[in-house]
Amino acid sequence: MTSQPGPRILLAEDSTPDAKLLMTLFEENGFQGRFTWCTDGEMVLKHLLQREADEELPQIILLDVGLPKINGHEILDRLKDDPSCSKIPVIMLSASSRITDYPGPTPGVNAVSRYYSKPMDLKGFEDLVTQLMREDFPSLGVS
């Protein structure tokens, strides 16, 4: 996790190599904010739903579908009931390439902004981060 002020990303990823690679690639592409890295669904919900009153919410959530303890789909269902979390954009990441693994967003709340299959190589991760930062979420601070 970085300590700079600025945009905030919650990264929910149980694979240490994938999480470290994503954080590094975001920083190499100009991200100058903070990451909060959660390795399972319980950590995600605790961070978002049991935070201190003055603790800022992330501007975007990168959410692995296959998290241990509580999966990404169940996390979305739980977040939709919290008014402060229900409008945070969510990017779903999955090791599966089958779009049928994605059930679709709940109308009006926690709509999944994008659904990506996790790339299997470095170039794929680089392309994913570039698209997220330059096209989908330019407010993350790309120069």
Protein Blocks (a to p, Z undefined) as FASTA:
>chain_A
ZZbecdddddddfblklmmmmmmmmmmnopacdddddfbfklmmmmmmmccfklccdfbd
cddfklghiafklmmmmmmmpmklmmgccddddfbfbfklpgbjaehiapafbacdddfb
fklmmmmmmmmmmmmmmmnopZZ
